Amino acid sequence: MTTAPDRTETSQDFVSTKAFRAPPESVLAALRTVEGITDWWGPTTGSAEVEGTFEVSFAEHEQVIVLHVEPAEEGKVVWTVEETPRTPEWVGTTIVFDVTASGDGTALHFRHHGLTPQLECFDMCHAGWTHYLSSLVSYADTGQGQPSRNKAA
């Protein structure tokens, strides 16, 4: 298994680009508040403000991801994964949301630094991020995302 200290930024990192009808402020609000994160990703507690730490839980709290919010330039949200027992490959990885105005809406350039095809969880995580980034678009554009609600499958 590859661990975070073995990784450097690579073109193989999971990346995605999404377009929103919503303005950049709405997209950023969905990334900077626990209420917003809850509504597109999953139940969230803590602080999603810069230098804050928050937890997102899945599968009836069997999977918890602890993230630290890093300082970032305007229009960027950067989270470092501190803890995640079920996917330890994520520890030390960095999740970056780069939000810019685009036409009448917003463009999001997403990169999960360190989430590469060499990791055991890559296929599952790729599918997860694909779903949750679409949920983020839906939430920012309509107010209704498709987050994890901690229901047993």
ZIDA-V132685 format. One record per residue. N is the residue number from 1. RES is the residue in one letter. PSI is psi in whole degrees, -180 to 180 (* if undefined). Layout:
n:N res:RES psi:PSI
n:N res:RES psi:PSI
//
This chain:
n:1 res:M psi:139
n:2 res:T psi:137
n:3 res:T psi:164
n:4 res:A psi:-44
n:5 res:P psi:-20
n:6 res:D psi:-9
n:7 res:R psi:148
n:8 res:T psi:167
n:9 res:E psi:138
n:10 res:T psi:157
n:11 res:S psi:-10
n:12 res:Q psi:-5
n:13 res:D psi:149
n:14 res:F psi:125
n:15 res:V psi:153
n:16 res:S psi:149
n:17 res:T psi:133
n:18 res:K psi:147
n:19 res:A psi:139
n:20 res:F psi:149
n:21 res:R psi:-28
n:22 res:A psi:154
n:23 res:P psi:161
n:24 res:P psi:-37
n:25 res:E psi:-38
n:26 res:S psi:-40
n:27 res:V psi:-46
n:28 res:L psi:-39
n:29 res:A psi:-35
n:30 res:A psi:-19
n:31 res:L psi:-13
n:32 res:R psi:6
n:33 res:T psi:146
n:34 res:V psi:-31
n:35 res:E psi:-45
n:36 res:G psi:-47
n:37 res:I psi:-40
n:38 res:T psi:-40
n:39 res:D psi:-12
n:40 res:W psi:-22
n:41 res:W psi:-62
n:42 res:G psi:171
n:43 res:P psi:124
n:44 res:T psi:138
n:45 res:T psi:159
n:46 res:G psi:-148
n:47 res:S psi:125
n:48 res:A psi:14
n:49 res:E psi:161
n:50 res:V psi:133
n:51 res:E psi:3
n:52 res:G psi:169
n:53 res:T psi:137
n:54 res:F psi:162
n:55 res:E psi:137
n:56 res:V psi:133
n:57 res:S psi:150
n:58 res:F psi:166
n:59 res:A psi:55
n:60 res:E psi:45
n:61 res:H psi:13
n:62 res:E psi:-24
n:63 res:Q psi:118
n:64 res:V psi:135
n:65 res:I psi:124
n:66 res:V psi:123
n:67 res:L psi:144
n:68 res:H psi:134
n:69 res:V psi:118
n:70 res:E psi:152
n:71 res:P psi:143
n:72 res:A psi:160
n:73 res:E psi:164
n:74 res:E psi:137
n:75 res:G psi:-1
n:76 res:K psi:145
n:77 res:V psi:128
n:78 res:V psi:125
n:79 res:W psi:135
n:80 res:T psi:132
n:81 res:V psi:120
n:82 res:E psi:-33
n:83 res:E psi:139
n:84 res:T psi:90
n:85 res:P psi:-36
n:86 res:R psi:-19
n:87 res:T psi:71
n:88 res:P psi:-17
n:89 res:E psi:-22
n:90 res:W psi:-23
n:91 res:V psi:128
n:92 res:G psi:-7
n:93 res:T psi:164
n:94 res:T psi:134
n:95 res:I psi:123
n:96 res:V psi:128
n:97 res:F psi:115
n:98 res:D psi:110
n:99 res:V psi:125
n:100 res:T psi:151
n:101 res:A psi:143
n:102 res:S psi:109
n:103 res:G psi:-127
n:104 res:D psi:5
n:105 res:G psi:-136
n:106 res:T psi:146
n:107 res:A psi:137
n:108 res:L psi:125
n:109 res:H psi:115
n:110 res:F psi:138
n:111 res:R psi:130
n:112 res:H psi:94
n:113 res:H psi:122
n:114 res:G psi:-12
n:115 res:L psi:97
n:116 res:T psi:164
n:117 res:P psi:-17
n:118 res:Q psi:-16
n:119 res:L psi:142
n:120 res:E psi:-34
n:121 res:C psi:1
n:122 res:F psi:-49
n:123 res:D psi:-45
n:124 res:M psi:-43
n:125 res:C psi:-37
n:126 res:H psi:-48
n:127 res:A psi:-41
n:128 res:G psi:-51
n:129 res:W psi:-38
n:130 res:T psi:-46
n:131 res:H psi:-51
n:132 res:Y psi:-31
n:133 res:L psi:-37
n:134 res:S psi:-37
n:135 res:S psi:-40
n:136 res:L psi:-44
n:137 res:V psi:-49
n:138 res:S psi:-44
n:139 res:Y psi:-48
n:140 res:A psi:-37
n:141 res:D psi:-33
n:142 res:T psi:-13
n:143 res:G psi:2
n:144 res:Q psi:108
n:145 res:G psi:-177
n:146 res:Q psi:65
n:147 res:P psi:168
n:148 res:S psi:134
n:149 res:R psi:16
n:150 res:N psi:37
n:151 res:K psi:140
n:152 res:A psi:142
n:153 res:A psi:*
//
